[in-house]
């Protein structure tokens, strides 16, 4: 029996949050939940993810997994709020501990567990685990911060910000931990899956969109089969050079290393102190 999929696009960031339901057991997983955030006022709001929680409750589903495709740099994770409200377990790639040990000191986060115990599951590459009658298979990605993974479930592949829909190409590679050459290697590994595999991107520029491996290989503007590794690096580098600065990186990573829990507002001073991104 095919799982049921619902896609939610976060308007401010273009980030996609997905809810996947095992229709035999009504258990569900949530991929990359998002917090609303105003960079100017540092205000955090749960309106977007609360609507998803309301939909889950209206359908009487059983939230089991919160699947993070990595330590995010383009949005603030709502994993902590979602876990508190639903009891679901937070999963991320096992190599996240490498990122925690490097990033927590830079951010001055002394309460982050450097062995990853703030997360409920550290998924090893290819280590399949269940959700009802479904199997979830994490696929480690090397072109992002350590801990980044894609998730395969049934005929669906959740690619985070690596492979986007064909007209959007690939995710930017000028953020901390990203490497264009390794991103190309990761993408070719994922695009080696069966051609009918559904690609569910982590970001959609305009509206919710999915594709297939076959469509990506034929028409992705940066990752199609006619583009080699050096071509991709040149294309991605040129595209990144004209994009706006990624202004959510610092607050997004501060929340991400805390397993999706924002820091409490201080009595004085900024909630998200500026960090020198060159150190990342």
KOLTOR-70859 format. One record per residue (C-alpha): residue in one letter; x, y, z; residue number from 1. Coordinates in nm, 3 decimals, decimal comma, padded with zeros to 5 digits. Last residue first. Layout:
(a; (X; Y; Z); NUM)
...
# end
This chain:
(x; (03,236; 02,819; 00,987); 280)
(x; (03,497; 03,068; 01,111); 279)
(x; (03,424; 03,294; 00,813); 278)
(x; (03,067; 03,312; 00,944); 277)
(x; (03,174; 03,546; 01,224); 276)
(x; (02,882; 03,500; 01,460); 275)
(x; (02,620; 03,764; 01,539); 274)
(x; (02,433; 03,706; 01,862); 273)
(x; (02,094; 03,532; 01,824); 272)
(x; (01,879; 03,638; 02,119); 271)
(x; (02,037; 03,982; 02,108); 270)
(x; (02,122; 04,177; 02,424); 269)
(x; (01,938; 04,195; 02,753); 268)
(x; (01,738; 03,961; 02,973); 267)
(x; (01,810; 03,689; 02,719); 266)
(x; (01,540; 03,529; 02,499); 265)
(x; (01,559; 03,150; 02,536); 264)
(x; (01,765; 02,970; 02,273); 263)
(x; (01,568; 02,809; 01,990); 262)
(x; (01,519; 02,430; 02,004); 261)
(x; (01,556; 02,242; 01,675); 260)
(x; (01,805; 01,981; 01,787); 259)
(x; (02,023; 02,240; 01,965); 258)
(x; (02,274; 02,223; 01,678); 257)
(x; (01,992; 02,328; 01,445); 256)
(x; (01,885; 02,633; 01,647); 255)
(x; (02,232; 02,794; 01,637); 254)
(x; (02,264; 02,679; 01,276); 253)
(x; (01,950; 02,865; 01,173); 252)
(x; (02,041; 03,177; 01,371); 251)
(x; (02,381; 03,202; 01,196); 250)
(x; (02,279; 03,094; 00,847); 249)
(x; (01,964; 03,305; 00,816); 248)
(x; (02,123; 03,587; 00,616); 247)
(x; (02,233; 03,376; 00,318); 246)
(x; (02,372; 03,671; 00,119); 245)
(x; (02,161; 03,739; -00,189); 244)
(x; (02,241; 03,523; -00,493); 243)
(x; (02,467; 03,657; -00,770); 242)
(x; (02,786; 03,466; -00,678); 241)
(x; (02,591; 03,152; -00,594); 240)
(x; (02,484; 03,112; -00,957); 239)
(x; (02,840; 03,145; -01,089); 238)
(x; (02,972; 02,892; -00,835); 237)
(x; (02,690; 02,647; -00,916); 236)
(x; (02,753; 02,664; -01,290); 235)
(x; (03,131; 02,633; -01,258); 234)
(x; (03,109; 02,343; -01,010); 233)
(x; (02,849; 02,175; -01,231); 232)
(x; (03,065; 02,203; -01,544); 231)
(x; (03,361; 02,055; -01,355); 230)
(x; (03,155; 01,755; -01,242); 229)
(x; (02,999; 01,681; -01,579); 228)
(x; (02,677; 01,813; -01,730); 227)
(x; (02,511; 01,616; -02,010); 226)
(x; (02,335; 01,383; -01,764); 225)
(x; (02,139; 01,666; -01,605); 224)
(x; (02,257; 01,823; -01,280); 223)
(x; (02,264; 02,200; -01,330); 222)
(x; (01,953; 02,278; -01,536); 221)
(x; (01,782; 01,954; -01,433); 220)
(x; (01,625; 01,826; -01,755); 219)
(x; (01,701; 01,467; -01,849); 218)
(x; (01,863; 01,338; -01,531); 217)
(x; (01,610; 01,525; -01,320); 216)
(x; (01,315; 01,394; -01,517); 215)
(x; (01,439; 01,036; -01,491); 214)
(x; (01,502; 01,070; -01,118); 213)
(x; (01,145; 01,189; -01,081); 212)
(x; (00,989; 01,528; -01,008); 211)
(x; (00,815; 01,710; -00,726); 210)
(x; (00,689; 02,064; -00,685); 209)
(x; (00,540; 02,285; -00,416); 208)
(x; (00,545; 02,642; -00,545); 207)
(x; (00,785; 02,920; -00,640); 206)
(x; (01,145; 02,849; -00,544); 205)
(x; (01,092; 02,502; -00,402); 204)
(x; (01,327; 02,390; -00,124); 203)
(x; (01,373; 02,050; 00,043); 202)
(x; (01,316; 01,863; -00,280); 201)
(x; (01,093; 01,554; -00,311); 200)
(x; (01,234; 01,342; -00,598); 199)
(x; (01,013; 01,046; -00,691); 198)
(x; (01,199; 00,731; -00,799); 197)
(x; (01,077; 00,627; -01,147); 196)
(x; (01,430; 00,633; -01,288); 195)
(x; (01,561; 00,378; -01,036); 194)
(x; (01,841; 00,523; -00,817); 193)
(x; (02,161; 00,644; -00,985); 192)
(x; (02,036; 01,002; -00,946); 191)
(x; (02,108; 00,973; -00,575); 190)
(x; (02,472; 00,882; -00,632); 189)
(x; (02,505; 01,149; -00,901); 188)
(x; (02,371; 01,406; -00,656); 187)
(x; (02,620; 01,312; -00,386); 186)
(x; (02,915; 01,343; -00,627); 185)
(x; (02,783; 01,679; -00,748); 184)
(x; (02,754; 01,797; -00,387); 183)
(x; (03,112; 01,677; -00,331); 182)
(x; (03,233; 01,905; -00,608); 181)
(x; (03,021; 02,198; -00,494); 180)
(x; (03,130; 02,184; -00,131); 179)
(x; (02,892; 02,300; 00,141); 178)
(x; (02,999; 02,304; 00,505); 177)
(x; (02,902; 02,664; 00,569); 176)
(x; (02,699; 02,817; 00,283); 175)
(x; (02,832; 02,895; -00,066); 174)
(x; (02,706; 02,573; -00,225); 173)
(x; (02,351; 02,674; -00,312); 172)
(x; (02,099; 02,396; -00,367); 171)
(x; (02,075; 02,231; -00,708); 170)
(x; (01,889; 02,306; -01,032); 169)
(x; (01,575; 02,519; -00,993); 168)
(x; (01,413; 02,427; -01,328); 167)
(x; (01,467; 02,054; -01,267); 166)
(x; (01,323; 02,048; -00,912); 165)
(x; (01,587; 02,063; -00,639); 164)
(x; (01,866; 01,816; -00,569); 163)
(x; (02,079; 01,908; -00,266); 162)
(x; (01,859; 02,123; -00,041); 161)
(x; (01,696; 01,828; 00,135); 160)
(x; (01,678; 01,529; -00,100); 159)
(x; (01,370; 01,343; 00,018); 158)
(x; (01,346; 01,035; -00,203); 157)
(x; (01,008; 00,865; -00,254); 156)
(x; (00,937; 00,525; -00,412); 155)
(x; (00,897; 00,352; -00,072); 154)
(x; (01,086; 00,578; 00,171); 153)
(x; (01,433; 00,712; 00,091); 152)
(x; (01,585; 00,981; 00,311); 151)
(x; (01,866; 01,217; 00,211); 150)
(x; (02,126; 01,291; 00,474); 149)
(x; (02,333; 01,575; 00,618); 148)
(x; (02,515; 01,493; 00,942); 147)
(x; (02,847; 01,644; 00,839); 146)
(x; (02,781; 01,987; 00,687); 145)
(x; (02,695; 01,955; 00,317); 144)
(x; (02,865; 01,796; 00,017); 143)
(x; (02,914; 01,461; 00,194); 142)
(x; (02,556; 01,336; 00,190); 141)
(x; (02,463; 01,021; 00,384); 140)
(x; (02,170; 00,816; 00,256); 139)
(x; (01,907; 00,742; 00,520); 138)
(x; (01,668; 00,451; 00,453); 137)
(x; (01,320; 00,458; 00,601); 136)
(x; (01,113; 00,140; 00,583); 135)
(x; (00,735; 00,148; 00,582); 134)
(x; (00,493; -00,098; 00,747); 133)
(x; (00,487; 00,096; 01,072); 132)
(x; (00,781; 00,332; 01,058); 131)
(x; (01,091; 00,117; 01,035); 130)
(x; (01,470; 00,162; 01,022); 129)
(x; (01,717; 00,111; 00,737); 128)
(x; (02,087; 00,174; 00,807); 127)
(x; (02,204; 00,289; 00,461); 126)
(x; (02,428; 00,563; 00,602); 125)
(x; (02,400; 00,558; 00,980); 124)
(x; (02,116; 00,744; 01,146); 123)
(x; (02,176; 00,925; 01,472); 122)
(x; (01,845; 00,884; 01,650); 121)
(x; (01,690; 01,075; 01,939); 120)
(x; (01,884; 01,398; 01,893); 119)
(x; (02,001; 01,596; 02,197); 118)
(x; (02,227; 01,295; 02,261); 117)
(x; (02,454; 01,402; 01,975); 116)
(x; (02,792; 01,332; 02,131); 115)
(x; (02,864; 01,705; 02,167); 114)
(x; (02,562; 01,759; 02,391); 113)
(x; (02,478; 02,126; 02,345); 112)
(x; (02,454; 02,316; 02,676); 111)
(x; (02,778; 02,514; 02,628); 110)
(x; (02,665; 02,688; 02,312); 109)
(x; (02,930; 02,956; 02,257); 108)
(x; (02,844; 02,966; 01,887); 107)
(x; (03,199; 02,880; 01,783); 106)
(x; (03,221; 02,622; 02,064); 105)
(x; (02,900; 02,450; 01,939); 104)
(x; (03,012; 02,447; 01,574); 103)
(x; (03,313; 02,216; 01,571); 102)
(x; (03,203; 01,945; 01,812); 101)
(x; (02,846; 01,967; 01,682); 100)
(x; (02,956; 01,929; 01,321); 99)
(x; (03,149; 01,609; 01,387); 98)
(x; (02,858; 01,480; 01,596); 97)
(x; (02,634; 01,531; 01,292); 96)
(x; (02,808; 01,231; 01,135); 95)
(x; (02,521; 01,010; 01,248); 94)
(x; (02,268; 01,171; 01,014); 93)
(x; (01,956; 01,317; 01,174); 92)
(x; (01,650; 01,178; 01,353); 91)
(x; (01,417; 01,348; 01,602); 90)
(x; (01,161; 01,128; 01,779); 89)
(x; (00,789; 01,216; 01,781); 88)
(x; (00,629; 01,309; 02,113); 87)
(x; (00,366; 01,528; 01,944); 86)
(x; (00,379; 01,879; 02,092); 85)
(x; (00,728; 01,867; 02,244); 84)
(x; (00,872; 01,690; 01,938); 83)
(x; (00,716; 01,946; 01,706); 82)
(x; (00,852; 02,234; 01,914); 81)
(x; (01,203; 02,088; 01,911); 80)
(x; (01,193; 01,996; 01,543); 79)
(x; (01,091; 02,346; 01,435); 78)
(x; (01,415; 02,402; 01,244); 77)
(x; (01,512; 02,756; 01,149); 76)
(x; (01,554; 02,804; 00,775); 75)
(x; (01,826; 02,835; 00,512); 74)
(x; (02,131; 02,706; 00,703); 73)
(x; (01,995; 02,372; 00,821); 72)
(x; (02,187; 02,110; 01,011); 71)
(x; (02,082; 01,813; 00,801); 70)
(x; (01,797; 01,629; 00,632); 69)
(x; (01,603; 01,628; 00,959); 68)
(x; (01,346; 01,351; 00,989); 67)
(x; (01,093; 01,395; 01,270); 66)
(x; (00,974; 01,042; 01,333); 65)
(x; (00,673; 00,877; 01,498); 64)
(x; (00,374; 01,110; 01,470); 63)
(x; (00,059; 00,895; 01,514); 62)
(x; (-00,221; 01,025; 01,296); 61)
(x; (-00,573; 01,117; 01,409); 60)
(x; (-00,646; 01,299; 01,080); 59)
(x; (-00,739; 01,618; 01,266); 58)
(x; (-00,434; 01,569; 01,487); 57)
(x; (-00,197; 01,563; 01,191); 56)
(x; (-00,370; 01,864; 01,035); 55)
(x; (-00,339; 02,059; 01,362); 54)
(x; (00,031; 01,968; 01,384); 53)
(x; (00,079; 02,099; 01,030); 52)
(x; (-00,098; 02,423; 01,123); 51)
(x; (00,124; 02,446; 01,431); 50)
(x; (00,430; 02,417; 01,206); 49)
(x; (00,344; 02,739; 01,023); 48)
(x; (00,229; 02,934; 01,329); 47)
(x; (00,525; 02,845; 01,549); 46)
(x; (00,674; 03,194; 01,586); 45)
(x; (01,024; 03,323; 01,655); 44)
(x; (01,093; 03,697; 01,681); 43)
(x; (01,453; 03,799; 01,612); 42)
(x; (01,318; 04,152; 01,539); 41)
(x; (01,494; 04,203; 01,205); 40)
(x; (01,555; 03,837; 01,123); 39)
(x; (01,184; 03,752; 01,161); 38)
(x; (01,145; 03,378; 01,208); 37)
(x; (00,869; 03,124; 01,140); 36)
(x; (00,985; 02,779; 01,244); 35)
(x; (01,012; 02,498; 00,989); 34)
(x; (00,964; 02,119; 00,995); 33)
(x; (01,220; 01,924; 00,788); 32)
(x; (01,053; 01,587; 00,714); 31)
(x; (00,758; 01,473; 00,927); 30)
(x; (00,691; 01,103; 00,974); 29)
(x; (00,354; 00,937; 01,019); 28)
(x; (00,184; 00,640; 01,179); 27)
(x; (-00,166; 00,576; 01,046); 26)
(x; (-00,103; 00,197; 01,068); 25)
(x; (-00,188; 00,073; 00,716); 24)
(x; (-00,184; 00,418; 00,558); 23)
(x; (00,180; 00,477; 00,655); 22)
(x; (00,168; 00,855; 00,641); 21)
(x; (00,437; 01,092; 00,515); 20)
(x; (00,421; 01,458; 00,618); 19)
(x; (00,654; 01,687; 00,424); 18)
(x; (00,798; 02,029; 00,502); 17)
(x; (00,931; 02,223; 00,204); 16)
(x; (01,143; 02,534; 00,248); 15)
(x; (01,062; 02,828; 00,022); 14)
(x; (01,202; 03,056; 00,294); 13)
(x; (00,923; 03,306; 00,364); 12)
(x; (00,640; 03,102; 00,211); 11)
(x; (00,698; 02,772; 00,396); 10)
(x; (00,571; 02,510; 00,150); 9)
(x; (00,370; 02,219; 00,290); 8)
(x; (00,365; 01,881; 00,113); 7)
(x; (00,132; 01,593; 00,202); 6)
(x; (00,223; 01,234; 00,120); 5)
(x; (00,022; 00,915; 00,172); 4)
(x; (00,213; 00,589; 00,172); 3)
(x; (00,144; 00,337; -00,104); 2)
(x; (00,000; 00,000; 00,000); 1)
# end
